[in-house]
Amino acid sequence: MDGARLNRAARAAFGGRALVDVRRLAGGTRKGVHRLTFADGGSAVAYVWTPEENRWPERHDEADPADPFTASAGPEPYLAAHRRLAALGLRTPEIFLVDGDVAIVEDFPGDTLMGRLAADPAAAEPTVRQLAGDLATMRAARGPAYGKVSFVDGGGTPRESSAEGDALRYGRRMLAEAAARDPRIAVHAASIADRLSELCAAVRPRAEYSVVHGELGLDHVLVAPDGRPVLADTEDLMYFDVEWEHVFLRIRLGDDYRRLAVDDLDEGRFAFYLLVQRLSLTAGPLRLLATGRAPDPAFMRRIAEVNGAEAVRLCTGRTTRTATAPRRPSA
């Protein structure tokens, strides 16, 4: 990112405060995340949604805003998500400035909730409990239709008749993409395709859609000075089935998922979304690795390895390789 551009944005946001350091933070494959440090000791964060900051290759089939699984990037979906979460009373970084494809937002120095939980589970427990309450608030909220919050709140309507129908289409797309790059998936592609259809057909109809973060690992939860959880990386906020959120949480948290688990989810919907997400977490990392721009290639390969093995196991009962959930290295 052009340092002069960040300097101009910082001046516009904070007037005469002198900017003394700009440091790229770990993470962020669709946007740049930079910490701005000022001479008075304060700091802020700049989100930058420029093409050079986006590590993912463009795809013609990911340009449809009606697709709930199209990854969002840019200030518009970020602002829409911020408004929706604020309306629910949830904590997100305060926005100081939006200037084109740059946003200056509140900084929360220190480790994410993931790092804090790993370092001291007892000390992190109050924040985890508050996050469980925030998830309950999001679950109780209702959207008028399923889809990205930025799309639905703007008056958009979904192109499929059900969330699970769109998830089936997405799962088939991820299966084809994973099979093209992973021989294990290719060998079992027919069985996986059949299992996707079976699981989707068994899902009971539903027409209630909650507010769902979409990729809620604890590395996407910052911690305020008072210990309150702060939701970050919210551009993909959706109205969708709550099971989608909890599948991702279970995959990402492993044994720690018990801290956020709830016992009244639809088991059939959960099982279907588990297979869809295993395929997505195989195809996505492999696609990013193919660009040569993955920020942590070894970690991405591990994600694809584990989730590919789990996708096969879910459809055949056969484990191809070790399937221990990977842990993201601390920043």
NUMIRO-656728 format. One line per 10 residues: number of its first residue (from 0); their letters; for each residue z, y, x of N, C-alpha, C. Coordinates in pm, whole numbers, plus 50000, padded with zeros to 5 digits. Layout:
BEGIN
NUM	A	Z Y X Z Y X Z Y X; ...
END
This chain:
BEGIN
0	MDGARLNRAA	50000 49880 50085 50000 50000 50000 50000 50124 50088; 49923 50222 50050 49915 50349 50121 50052 50418 50120; 50109 50439 50240 50240 50502 50249 50241 50643 50193; 50130 50717 50210 50123 50853 50157 50132 50851 50005; 50072 50749 49942 50077 50738 49795 50222 50716 49750; 50295 50630 49819 50434 50607 49783 50519 50732 49808; 50489 50805 49915 50560 50930 49940 50540 51028 49826; 50417 51041 49778 50388 51133 49668 50460 51090 49541; 50459 50960 49514 50526 50910 49395 50677 50932 49405; 50734 50911 49524 50878 50932 49542 50915 51079 49522
10	RAAFGGRALV	50832 51168 49573 50858 51310 49555 50850 51348 49408; 50753 51293 49338 50739 51323 49196 50859 51272 49116; 50915 51159 49159 51027 51100 49087 51159 51168 49121; 51176 51208 49248 51308 51251 49294 51310 51388 49360; 51203 51462 49350 51203 51598 49402 51221 51603 49553; 51325 51672 49598 51341 51698 49741 51406 51588 49822; 51439 51476 49763 51502 51369 49842 51403 51320 49949; 51451 51313 50072 51364 51275 50184 51354 51123 50194; 51231 51072 50190 51206 50928 50203 51201 50893 50352; 51288 50800 50396 51296 50768 50539 51248 50628 50571
20	DVRRLAGGTR	51233 50541 50469 51191 50404 50500 51127 50340 50377; 51022 50264 50400 50958 50183 50296 50949 50041 50348; 51006 49946 50273 51007 49806 50318 50962 49715 50205; 50862 49631 50236 50815 49534 50137 50922 49428 50116; 50948 49395 49991 51044 49292 49957 50973 49159 49936; 51048 49052 49955 50992 48918 49937 50958 48895 49791; 50863 48804 49766 50822 48773 49630 50714 48867 49583; 50667 48842 49463 50563 48926 49405 50426 48884 49452; 50354 48809 49369 50219 48769 49404 50114 48844 49322; 50156 48910 49216 50062 48990 49135 50085 49139 49150
30	KGVHRLTFAD	50192 49176 49214 50219 49318 49241 50294 49328 49373; 50286 49445 49435 50367 49473 49551 50502 49526 49509; 50606 49484 49580 50742 49530 49552 50796 49590 49681; 50827 49720 49679 50866 49792 49800 50997 49867 49775; 51091 49852 49869 51215 49929 49859 51198 50063 49930; 51231 50171 49861 51225 50306 49914 51367 50350 49948; 51391 50385 50074 51523 50430 50115 51517 50578 50151; 51617 50653 50103 51618 50798 50120 51724 50840 50222; 51708 50962 50272 51798 51013 50376 51943 51020 50328; 51964 51035 50198 52101 51044 50146 52165 50907 50127
40	GGSAVAYVWT	52094 50800 50166 52148 50664 50155 52111 50593 50028; 52056 50665 49931 52014 50602 49807 51882 50528 49822; 51845 50453 49720 51721 50376 49726 51663 50359 49587; 51538 50321 49583 51468 50287 49460 51366 50180 49496; 51299 50128 49395 51198 50025 49417 51066 50074 49359; 50958 50050 49432 50824 50082 49383 50752 49953 49350; 50701 49944 49226 50611 49837 49186 50470 49892 49198; 50382 49814 49260 50245 49859 49284 50149 49752 49233; 50068 49788 49132 49974 49693 49072 49831 49727 49113; 49801 49720 49238 49665 49746 49284 49597 49613 49318
50	PEENRWPERH	49464 49609 49320 49395 49483 49350 49437 49423 49484; 49461 49506 49585 49497 49450 49715 49637 49390 49716; 49721 49428 49620 49855 49371 49613 49856 49241 49532; 49750 49215 49457 49742 49095 49374 49681 48982 49456; 49761 48879 49483 49715 48769 49568 49632 48665 49493; 49627 48676 49362 49559 48573 49283 49411 48606 49267; 49324 48507 49272 49181 48532 49248 49155 48559 49101; 49056 48641 49074 49021 48671 48936 48956 48549 48872; 48983 48532 48741 48921 48425 48664 48872 48481 48533; 48751 48444 48496 48694 48496 48372 48771 48446 48251
60	DEADPADPFT	48833 48325 48260 48902 48269 48145 49046 48315 48134; 49086 48412 48219 49219 48467 48210 49216 48615 48172; 49108 48658 48114 49094 48800 48080 49121 48829 47934; 49157 48729 47855 49177 48746 47712 49321 48787 47683; 49345 48909 47634 49483 48951 47607 49549 48870 47496; 49469 48802 47413 49526 48718 47308 49580 48587 47361; 49549 48554 47485 49597 48431 47547 49739 48454 47595; 49839 48384 47539 49977 48408 47582 50005 48362 47724; 49914 48284 47781 49936 48230 47915 49854 48303 48021; 49786 48408 47983 49721 48494 48081 49828 48577 48151
70	ASAGPEPYLA	49834 48568 48283 49935 48644 48357 49907 48792 48343; 50013 48868 48311 49999 49012 48293 50027 49085 48423; 49958 49194 48444 49982 49279 48560 49948 49422 48523; 50030 49514 48568 50003 49654 48541 50117 49721 48468; 50114 49853 48464 50224 49926 48401 50232 49908 48250; 50120 49885 48181 50124 49876 48035 50209 49758 47987; 50185 49635 48034 50272 49526 47989 50415 49542 48037; 50433 49603 48155 50569 49625 48204 50644 49721 48112; 50580 49830 48072 50645 49927 47985 50672 49867 47846; 50580 49787 47794 50601 49725 47663 50720 49630 47668
80	AHRRLAALGL	50730 49552 47775 50843 49461 47790 50973 49538 47804; 50969 49646 47881 51089 49727 47901 51138 49783 47767; 51047 49832 47686 51086 49885 47555 51148 49778 47467; 51089 49659 47467 51139 49552 47379 51277 49506 47422; 51298 49489 47551 51429 49444 47600 51534 49551 47580; 51496 49677 47602 51592 49786 47580 51633 49793 47433; 51540 49767 47343 51572 49769 47200 51673 49660 47164; 51675 49553 47244 51772 49445 47223 51904 49472 47293; 51913 49582 47367 52035 49614 47439 52051 49540 47570; 51942 49487 47622 51949 49411 47747 51921 49502 47867
90	RTPEIFLVDG	51974 49463 47981 51966 49546 48101 51839 49514 48177; 51760 49615 48205 51644 49606 48293 51649 49727 48386; 51577 49726 48497 51580 49843 48585 51533 49969 48513; 51608 50077 48531 51567 50204 48475 51435 50249 48538; 51347 50303 48457 51218 50351 48506 51228 50502 48531; 51203 50543 48656 51210 50684 48692 51074 50753 48682; 50968 50676 48707 50833 50736 48708 50729 50627 48693; 50627 50655 48616 50505 50573 48617 50390 50666 48646; 50318 50637 48752 50205 50721 48794 50087 50629 48823; 49998 50616 48724 49884 50526 48743 49931 50383 48758
100	DVAIVEDFPG	49898 50322 48872 49934 50182 48895 50061 50168 48980; 50143 50272 48984 50270 50269 49057 50383 50304 48961; 50492 50226 48968 50613 50259 48893 50729 50266 48992; 50813 50369 48978 50933 50381 49058 51050 50346 48966; 51129 50246 49007 51235 50195 48920 51366 50184 48997; 51470 50158 48921 51604 50146 48975 51613 50028 49072; 51688 50046 49180 51708 49942 49279 51844 49876 49259; 51850 49748 49285 51975 49673 49282 51987 49598 49414; 52034 49665 49519 52045 49599 49650 52141 49481 49642; 52122 49389 49734 52204 49269 49733 52124 49152 49682
110	DTLMGRLAAD	52189 49038 49676 52118 48916 49640 52091 48908 49491; 51992 48827 49456 51966 48797 49315 52074 48703 49263; 52070 48677 49134 52166 48583 49077 52148 48444 49138; 52026 48407 49171 52004 48277 49235 52080 48268 49367; 52069 48372 49450 52138 48371 49577 52288 48375 49561; 52336 48452 49465 52481 48460 49444 52538 48329 49393; 52464 48263 49306 52511 48135 49254 52517 48031 49365; 52419 48033 49455 52419 47938 49566 52532 47967 49663; 52562 48096 49687 52663 48133 49786 52805 48114 49733; 52828 48147 49606 52965 48142 49551 52956 48121 49400
120	PAAAEPTVRQ	52946 47995 49356 52929 47969 49212 53040 48029 49126; 53162 48027 49174 53273 48079 49093 53259 48229 49073; 53223 48301 49180 53208 48446 49169 53091 48484 49082; 52986 48400 49081 52866 48430 49001 52881 48390 48855; 52982 48313 48822 52994 48258 48687 53000 48364 48578; 53073 48476 48594 53072 48576 48486 52933 48631 48457; 52851 48651 48562 52715 48699 48540 52631 48593 48470; 52651 48467 48507 52577 48358 48442 52613 48352 48294; 52741 48369 48263 52783 48366 48122 52720 48482 48045; 52714 48599 48108 52649 48711 48041 52501 48686 48022
130	LAGDLATMRA	52437 48620 48120 52296 48586 48105 52276 48490 47988; 52367 48395 47972 52359 48304 47857 52365 48383 47726; 52449 48485 47722 52456 48569 47603 52328 48648 47582; 52269 48697 47691 52142 48769 47680 52032 48677 47628; 52032 48553 47674 51932 48457 47627 51950 48429 47477; 52074 48424 47434 52100 48404 47290 52049 48523 47209; 52067 48644 47263 52015 48763 47196 51864 48758 47186; 51796 48719 47294 51651 48709 47293 51605 48601 47195; 51679 48491 47191 51641 48382 47101 51652 48426 46955; 51753 48505 46923 51774 48547 46784 51673 48652 46741
140	ARGPAYGKVS	51613 48724 46836 51512 48825 46802 51385 48756 46754; 51312 48820 46666 51192 48760 46610 51071 48852 46630; 50959 48790 46663 50833 48861 46670 50748 48829 46549; 50655 48918 46514 50571 48894 46396 50467 48785 46417; 50438 48752 46542 50341 48648 46576 50373 48605 46719; 50310 48496 46764 50333 48456 46903 50231 48526 46992; 50269 48546 47116 50181 48609 47214 50259 48706 47301; 50189 48765 47398 50253 48862 47485 50307 48980 47402; 50425 49027 47437 50485 49138 47365 50392 49259 47367; 50331 49285 47482 50241 49400 47493 50123 49388 47397
150	FVDGGGTPRE	50077 49266 47371 49964 49242 47283 50006 49246 47136; 50112 49175 47103 50156 49166 46964 50209 49300 46915; 50292 49366 46996 50346 49495 46954 50238 49601 46942; 50125 49576 47008 50011 49668 46994 49921 49636 46877; 49962 49540 46793 49886 49507 46674 49796 49387 46688; 49801 49317 46801 49715 49201 46823 49760 49081 46744; 49665 48991 46717 49696 48867 46646 49646 48749 46729; 49718 48637 46728 49679 48522 46810 49550 48460 46762; 49482 48393 46853 49352 48333 46819 49367 48191 46768; 49482 48126 46795 49508 47992 46746 49603 48000 46628
160	SSAEGDALRY	49612 47891 46552 49698 47891 46433 49843 47859 46466; 49871 47812 46589 50008 47776 46625 50028 47794 46774; 50153 47816 46814 50186 47829 46955 50157 47699 47029; 50188 47586 46966 50164 47459 47034 50014 47431 47050; 49932 47481 46957 49788 47465 46972 49736 47540 47092; 49786 47662 47114 49747 47738 47232 49800 47671 47358; 49920 47614 47351 49977 47545 47467 49897 47420 47502; 49843 47352 47401 49759 47235 47428 49632 47276 47500; 49570 47382 47454 49450 47432 47522 49481 47469 47667; 49594 47536 47687 49635 47575 47822 49666 47452 47908
170	GRRMLAEAAA	49736 47355 47850 49767 47234 47925 49643 47160 47970; 49543 47153 47884 49417 47087 47922 49347 47163 48034; 49354 47296 48029 49293 47375 48135 49365 47353 48268; 49498 47347 48263 49575 47323 48385 49553 47182 48438; 49536 47087 48348 49506 46950 48391 49374 46945 48466; 49270 47008 48411 49139 47007 48478 49148 47075 48614; 49221 47185 48621 49231 47257 48748 49311 47177 48850; 49422 47116 48806 49502 47036 48898 49425 46912 48946; 49353 46848 48856 49278 46728 48893 49170 46758 48996; 49117 46880 48994 49013 46917 49090 49067 46932 49232
180	RDPRIAVHAA	49201 46949 49245 49260 46973 49378 49365 46871 49418; 49410 46787 49325 49516 46692 49354 49469 46552 49316; 49446 46464 49415 49395 46330 49383 49486 46251 49291; 49618 46270 49300 49709 46197 49212 49683 46231 49066; 49664 46359 49039 49636 46401 48903 49499 46351 48858; 49403 46354 48948 49269 46308 48913 49269 46161 48872; 49344 46079 48944 49350 45936 48914 49405 45912 48773; 49503 45991 48735 49571 45969 48607 49529 46070 48500; 49420 46140 48521 49381 46249 48431 49364 46202 48287; 49303 46087 48266 49280 46038 48130 49413 46010 48059
190	SIADRLSELC	49506 45947 48130 49636 45918 48071 49713 46046 48040; 49703 46143 48131 49773 46270 48109 49713 46344 47990; 49581 46344 47980 49516 46409 47865 49558 46345 47734; 49564 46212 47731 49607 46143 47610 49751 46178 47575; 49836 46185 47676 49977 46215 47652 49995 46359 47602; 49918 46452 47656 49922 46588 47605 49891 46592 47456; 49785 46523 47415 49746 46522 47274 49853 46456 47188; 49911 46346 47236 50014 46275 47159 50137 46363 47138; 50181 46426 47245 50301 46508 47236 50278 46629 47144; 50161 46689 47154 50131 46803 47068 50126 46761 46922
200	AAVRPRAEYS	50064 46648 46894 50052 46601 46756 50187 46571 46694; 50285 46538 46777 50418 46503 46726 50507 46624 46701; 50462 46742 46743 50543 46863 46727 50546 46904 46579; 50666 46931 46530 50682 46975 46391 50644 47122 46378; 50579 47160 46268 50535 47299 46251 50652 47397 46256; 50623 47516 46308 50724 47623 46314 50650 47756 46314; 50710 47857 46255 50647 47989 46252 50748 48099 46286; 50847 48067 46368 50945 48165 46414 50936 48175 46565; 50919 48297 46614 50895 48316 46757 50999 48411 46815; 51065 48365 46920 51170 48441 46986 51112 48526 47098
210	VVHGELGLDH	51196 48612 47154 51158 48686 47274 51186 48597 47395; 51085 48575 47476 51091 48480 47587 51042 48548 47714; 51119 48539 47821 51079 48599 47949 50954 48532 48002; 50951 48399 47999 50831 48325 48040 50841 48262 48177; 50907 48329 48272 50924 48274 48406 51064 48308 48457; 51163 48267 48381 51299 48311 48409 51369 48217 48506; 51332 48226 48633 51415 48171 48738 51524 48272 48770; 51631 48227 48832 51740 48319 48862 51705 48415 48976; 51591 48392 49042 51542 48492 49137 51480 48610 49066; 51461 48600 48935 51412 48711 48854 51526 48779 48778
220	VLVAPDGRPV	51649 48749 48818 51766 48814 48759 51839 48887 48870; 51840 49020 48862 51916 49102 48955 52058 49117 48902; 52145 49176 48984 52284 49190 48944 52327 49336 48960; 52371 49397 48850 52418 49536 48853 52554 49543 48921; 52595 49662 48965 52726 49676 49029 52842 49625 48944; 52829 49633 48811 52936 49583 48725 52925 49434 48697; 52829 49368 48762 52811 49224 48744 52719 49185 48632; 52666 49281 48561 52579 49249 48448 52444 49200 48498; 52385 49099 48435 52252 49054 48475 52145 49156 48437; 52045 49170 48523 51936 49265 48504 51805 49186 48510
230	LADTEDLMYF	51730 49185 48403 51606 49107 48398 51495 49183 48469; 51428 49115 48561 51319 49174 48638 51193 49091 48620; 51080 49144 48670 50951 49074 48662 50922 49033 48518; 50923 49130 48431 50916 49104 48286 50778 49126 48225; 50676 49145 48306 50544 49176 48251 50491 49070 48156; 50535 48944 48174 50485 48835 48090 50574 48807 47970; 50661 48902 47933 50748 48883 47817 50663 48847 47695; 50710 48744 47621 50633 48692 47508 50720 48680 47385; 50654 48671 47270 50711 48611 47151 50660 48467 47151; 50754 48373 47161 50709 48234 47174 50825 48143 47138
240	DVEWEHVFLR	50803 48013 47149 50907 47915 47121 51014 47920 47229; 51140 47917 47186 51251 47924 47282 51249 47804 47377; 51192 47691 47333 51185 47574 47420 51105 47603 47547; 51005 47690 47536 50925 47724 47655 51015 47785 47763; 51105 47874 47723 51198 47936 47816 51289 47832 47880; 51342 47743 47799 51440 47647 47851 51376 47538 47935; 51252 47504 47908 51181 47412 47999 51172 47473 48138; 51130 47599 48145 51118 47665 48276 51253 47674 48344; 51357 47709 48269 51491 47716 48327 51534 47580 48382; 51508 47474 48308 51550 47342 48354 51475 47302 48481
250	IRLGDDYRRL	51346 47330 48486 51268 47298 48605 51319 47376 48724; 51339 47505 48707 51377 47591 48819 51521 47572 48864; 51614 47548 48769 51755 47544 48805 51804 47406 48843; 51734 47301 48805 51782 47167 48838 51919 47142 48778; 52014 47097 48860 52149 47066 48811 52220 47188 48755; 52187 47307 48804 52252 47429 48756 52208 47466 48614; 52107 47400 48561 52063 47431 48425 52175 47410 48323; 52268 47321 48354 52378 47295 48260 52453 47423 48225; 52450 47521 48314 52522 47647 48290 52458 47730 48179; 52331 47708 48152 52258 47786 48052 52201 47700 47939
260	AVDDLDEGRF	52224 47571 47945 52166 47479 47847 52223 47504 47708; 52142 47479 47607 52185 47480 47468 52148 47345 47408; 52219 47307 47302 52205 47170 47253 52130 47157 47121; 52063 47264 47078 51996 47257 46948 51847 47288 46958; 51785 47252 47070 51642 47272 47086 51566 47157 47020; 51440 47183 46987 51353 47080 46929 51307 46988 47042; 51349 46863 47038 51321 46770 47149 51172 46743 47166; 51100 46731 47056 50957 46705 47066 50883 46821 47127; 50916 46942 47085 50852 47060 47142 50888 47075 47289; 51014 47046 47322 51059 47054 47461 50980 46956 47548
270	AFYLLVQRLS	50964 46833 47501 50892 46732 47579 50746 46771 47601; 50683 46827 47500 50544 46871 47513 50533 46983 47614; 50618 47084 47600 50610 47198 47692 50649 47158 47834; 50733 47057 47849 50768 47012 47983 50644 46961 48056; 50562 46882 47990 50441 46832 48054 50343 46946 48082; 50327 47037 47987 50236 47150 48008 50280 47231 48130; 50408 47258 48142 50453 47339 48253 50448 47265 48385; 50471 47135 48384 50454 47058 48509 50310 47069 48559; 50215 47063 48468 50075 47077 48508 50045 47218 48558; 50101 47318 48489 50080 47456 48531 50139 47480 48670
280	LTAGPLRLLA	50256 47421 48697 50322 47440 48826 50262 47352 48935; 50168 47270 48899 50085 47200 48999 49959 47280 49025; 49889 47316 48918 49761 47385 48933 49777 47524 48993; 49877 47600 48947 49893 47737 48993 49914 47750 49143; 50014 47681 49200 50032 47689 49345 49911 47641 49425; 49844 47536 49377 49725 47488 49449 49615 47592 49447; 49602 47660 49336 49502 47766 49326 49534 47881 49423; 49661 47918 49429 49700 48027 49519 49684 47984 49665; 49719 47861 49695 49701 47811 49832 49554 47815 49874; 49464 47789 49780 49321 47786 49812 49269 47923 49853
290	TGRAPDPAFM	49340 48029 49813 49296 48164 49852 49334 48198 49995; 49431 48126 50053 49481 48160 50185 49574 48279 50185; 49616 48325 50066 49700 48444 50057 49839 48414 50001; 49877 48287 49996 50009 48252 49945 50116 48309 50038; 50220 48374 49983 50320 48436 50069 50407 48336 50144; 50423 48216 50091 50503 48111 50156 50432 47978 50131; 50332 47946 50212 50250 47827 50184 50330 47698 50175; 50429 47679 50261 50505 47555 50257 50580 47540 50126; 50636 47650 50078 50708 47646 49951 50612 47620 49835; 50496 47683 49837 50397 47660 49732 50350 47515 49731
300	RRIAEVNGAE	50328 47459 49849 50287 47318 49855 50394 47228 49799; 50521 47261 49825 50630 47180 49773 50637 47188 49621; 50617 47306 49565 50615 47320 49419 50507 47231 49358; 50387 47237 49416 50277 47156 49364 50306 47008 49379; 50363 46970 49492 50395 46829 49518 50494 46775 49416; 50602 46847 49396 50707 46801 49305 50656 46795 49161; 50591 46901 49116 50549 46905 48977 50433 46812 48948; 50344 46790 49046 50239 46692 49027 50296 46553 49011; 50395 46519 49094 50460 46388 49083 50528 46372 48947; 50592 46478 48900 50660 46472 48771 50562 46460 48656
310	AVRLCTGRTT	50448 46528 48664 50347 46517 48559 50298 46373 48547; 50274 46309 48660 50231 46169 48658 50340 46081 48600; 50464 46104 48644 50574 46021 48595 50592 46034 48445; 50579 46154 48392 50596 46176 48249 50492 46100 48166; 50378 46070 48226 50269 46005 48151 50254 45857 48182; 50305 45814 48295 50286 45675 48336 50416 45603 48365; 50525 45677 48382 50650 45615 48422 50656 45581 48568; 50552 45618 48642 50544 45585 48785 50563 45711 48868; 50655 45704 48963 50679 45815 49055 50590 45798 49176; 50509 45900 49206 50416 45888 49318 50479 45927 49451
320	RTATAPRRPS	50565 46027 49448 50635 46070 49570 50768 46130 49529; 50846 46169 49629 50974 46230 49600 50955 46350 49509; 51040 46362 49408 51024 46469 49310 51152 46550 49296; 51208 46588 49408 51327 46673 49407 51284 46817 49387; 51349 46887 49296 51310 47025 49266 51324 47113 49389; 51221 47191 49421 51230 47279 49538 51315 47400 49510; 51381 47448 49615 51461 47570 49605 51390 47679 49683; 51374 47793 49618 51310 47906 49686 51401 47955 49798; 51346 47975 49918 51428 48027 50026 51482 48165 49992; 51599 48196 50043 51656 48328 50022 51572 48433 50092
330	A	51562 48551 50030 51484 48660 50090 51552 48711 50215
END
